[in-house]
Amino acid sequence: MNTIAQAARRFWNWLPTDVDRRVRVVAWLNLVAQTALVGTGGAVRLTGSGLGCPTWPRCTAESFVSTPEMGIHGVIEFGNRTLFFVLQIIAIFALLFVLKYRKQRRDLFILTLIPACSVLFQAVVGGITVLSGLNPYVVGLHFVLSITLVVLAAVLVFRVYNGNAERVLAVPTWLAAVTHAASFFVAVTIIVGILTTGSGPHAGDKGAARNGLDPELLQHVHSWPAYITLGLTVVIVAAAWLLPVPSLRFPSALLLAVEGVQIVVGVAQARMGLPEILVGLHMVLACVLAAAMTATVLNLKTPASVPVGVEPVEALKAA
């Protein structure tokens, strides 16, 4: 018992007392793992392995792990469940790494507490997904939760590098409005994409139901907000260089690049009959898109005390 207490004390003493390299690494790991979970979840769906483990939380009535009789579908579904536990470990470590200075950095405490708790909620929704026979709307909810966690993970990465000091708008009001409009259309694009996938052929299992919507029509509707987002992003990138707004240059350029790749993949998958590899890539890119959009929005402001390299808002308005 004394040995356990000593080990616990050493572990507590080892935990960070401020943001250091360990905190930054675990923040990045959280973002990568949240995105990877979408990728493995997509693999489950696209390989028809959605019911590879036909029950939950066990994989079979007798076993928590897949059995040889279940074949490759059982392996894929169990692999996705395993990654969930890896993600849970990362989320717990992220929470522990901010625990000592939670009063000074309440923002980091909340941003690590949410995924530590919501990953469990994701597991419950995943279980409902299996028990509902892969209902497309429940599957869609699962994806919405994943995207939300990716966005929060991106905010966490931003905050561990930029602190929680008071921030002021570093761009003209019209540019902030354009950026927020772009984020709105990103959300619309993702939601319509979820409905489009729910109407298409990749149900996760041969017997799974579809949402009954017209997939061909939805593919066109899905593209409309995507192209609007692209146009707005071009405006943001141009403004970031011409005004100039240095803090906005990299995130907006990254956002434009991701949108370009996403559109190419989206058009290609539609014209090629929705091949599994491209559909899966499209899903992962949706997470990267959400993270890049989040970074762009967060960089609209700069620390009030250190406005280095950023012109005052008044001067930018007059430009």
N, C-alpha and C positions, 0 to 999 in steps of 0.2 A: 504493500500500500504506500509505503514511504517512497519507494522507487517511482511509482506512478505520479505521486505529488511532485517529486523533483523533476521528472520529465515534463510535466505540465508547466512547471515554473520556468524551466529552460525554454520551452516553446513560447510561453508568454513573453519572456524577455527577448526572444528572437524576433518577434513581430515588429513591423515598422512603427516608428513614432511620428513619421511624416511621409510625404510622397517621395519614394525613392525608386530605384531601378526595378525592384521587385513588384512594386505597385503598377508601374508602367507596363511591365511584361505581362502581368496577370490581366490587366485591362485589355491589352491586345489579344491575349489568348481567349478572353471572353468573347470579343468581337469575332474572331476567327471561328471559334467553336459554335457560336450561334449561327453563323453563316453555313458552316459545314453540316450542321444538323438539318438545315433545309435541303442541302445537297443529298444527304443520305435518305432523308424522307422522300425526296423526289425519286431516288433510285428505287425505293420500296414501291412507290406508285407506278413508275414507268416499267418496271419488270413484272408487274402483276403479282407483287409479293405482299400486298396490303393485308391479306389474311394468311400470310406465311406462318404467323403465330396466331391461331384462330381464337385465342382467349387472352384475357388480361387480368391481373398482372403476370400470371404465368404464361409461358409460351404454349404449353399444353396443359391438360388437366393434371398431369403428374409431374411436370418439369418446368422450371423457370428458364431453361435454356432450350434451344432448338435440338431436335434429334435427327439422326441420319435419315430416318424415314421421311422427314419433312422436305428433304432436298434443298436446292439452292434458294427457294423462296423463303424457307425457314431461316436459313443463314442470313439472308439480306435483311429480313425483318428484325431478327435478333440483333444484328449488327447495329441497326438504327437505335434499338432500345439500349444497347451498350453505350453508344455515344452519348445518349441522354445522361447516363451516370457519370461519364467523364465530364460533361458540361456541368453537372451538379457539383462535382468536386471543385472545378475551376471557380464556380460562382461562390462556393463556401470560402475558398481561400481568398477571393477578392474581398469578401465581407470581413474576414479576419484581418486582412492587411490594412483596413482603415479603422478598425475597432478602437485602437488606442487614441486616435485623434478625431473621433467622431464628432465631438463638440465643436472643434475648430473647423472641420470640414464635413458639415452636416450633408452637404450636397453629395459627396462621395459615399457617405454612409447610406443614403437613400438609394442612390444609383446602383449600389452593390446589394442592398437588401432586397430590392424588387426582383432581380433575376434569381437570387437565392431562394426566394419564395415562389416566384412565378414558374420556375422550371418544374416544380412539383405540380402546379396547376396545368402546365403543358402535358404532363404525364397523365393526368386525369382526363383531359380532353382527348389525348391519344387513345386512352382506354375506351372512352365513349365512341371514338371513331371506329375502333375494332368491333365493339359490341353492337354498334348501329349498322354494321355491314357496310362500312365505308360510305355513309351518307355524304353526298357531295358538299352539302352546306356545312356539315361538321368538319369535313376535311378542309374546307375553305376557312373556317374559323381557326383551325389549327395553324394554317399558313399566316393568317392575320396576326395571331399571337406571336409567331416566330418573327415576322417583320417588325413588330413593335419592340421585341426584345433586341433585335439588331439595331434599331434606332437608338434605344437606350444605351446599348453597348458603345455606339459611336459617340454619344454624349459623354459617356464615362471616359473614353480615350481623350476626348477634347479637354475635359475638366482636369484630368491628371497632369496634362501638359500646360494648361493655361490658368489654373487656379480658379478661385471664386471671388476675385476682386470685382468691384463695381465696374460695369462695362457701359460704354456709350456708343451710340450709333456712329459708324465710321463711313457711312455712305449716304447719298441723298435719299430723301423719303421715297421718291419714285422708284429708285433701284431696290430699296427694301421691299416695296410693294410688289415689284416684278418678281423678286426672289421668292416671296411668300406665295405668290400666285403659281409659280413653278412647282413649289412643294405641294400645293393643292392638287395640281394636275398629275404629279407623280403618284399621289395617293389614289386618285381616280383611276389612273392607268393600272395600278396594281390590283385594285378591287375588281375592275372589269376583267382583268386578266385571270383572276381567280374564278369568276363566273364563266369565262370562256373555257378554261381548263375543265371546269365542272360539267360542261356540256359536250366535251370532246371524247375521244376514244380511250384515253388513259385513265381508267377508273380505279386502278390498283388491284382489281380482281375481275374475272370474266362475269361474275354474277352481280357486281356492284351496280347500283342505280346511277343514272345521270340526272341532271337537274331539269331536263326537258326543254331547255332553251336552244335556239338555232345557232349552232357553232359557227357556221359560215358568216352569218350576220354579225355575231359577237366579235369575230376576228377583225372585221372592219371597224366596229365601234371601239374596240380596244386600241386601234391604231390612232384614232382621232386625238385623244388627250396626250398620247405619246408624241405626236408631231407638234402639238401645241407646246408641250414641255421643251422640245428641242428648240423651237423658235425662241422661246423665252430665255433659254440657257445661252443661246448665241448672243442675245442682248446683254445678259449678265457678264459673259466673258469679255465682250467688247468694252463694256463700261469699266470693268476691273482694270483694263490696260489703258484706256484713254483718259480716265478721270485724274489720276490713277488711284486704285485702291489695292495696294500690295497684298493685304491680308486675304483678299478675295480671289487672287489670281490662280493659285494652285488648286484650291477646292473646286472652283468653277470650271477650270480646265479639265480636271479629273471627272467632274460631273458630265461635261460635254462628251468626253471620250467614252465613258460608260454608256451614255445614251446612244452614241453612234454604234457601238458594238451591239447593244441590246436591240436596236432597230434592225441591223443587218441580220442578227440571229432570228429575230421575230419574222422578218420577211422570208428568210430562207426556210424556216420550219413550216411556214404556211404553204409555200410553194412545193416543198418536198414531201408533203403528206404527214407532217408532225413526227419526224423521226425521234426516237426516245432520247438520244444523246443531245440533240438541240433543244428539246423541251426541258430537259434537266438543266442545261446550261442557262437557258432563259430564266429558270426559277432562281438559280444562284445569282445571276446578274441582277435580278430584281432586288435582292438583299444588298448587293454592292451599290446599286442605284439609290436605294433608301439611305444607306450610310453616307454616300457622297453628297446627297441632297441635304442631309442633316448637317454635315460639316460646312457646307456652303452657307446655310442659314445661320449657323453659329458664328461664322466669321464676318457677319454683317456688323458686329460690334467689336470694339477694341477696349482694353483696359483704360479707364478714365485717367489714371495716374501716369500711364506710359503710352501716350499717343505717338510712338515712334513710327516714322514713315507713313503716317496717315494724316492727311490734311483735315482741318476742322470741317464740320458739317456745313457751316455757313459758306466757307469758300467753295466747297463742292457744289452747293446749290447755285452759286453764282457762276460756276464754270459752264 
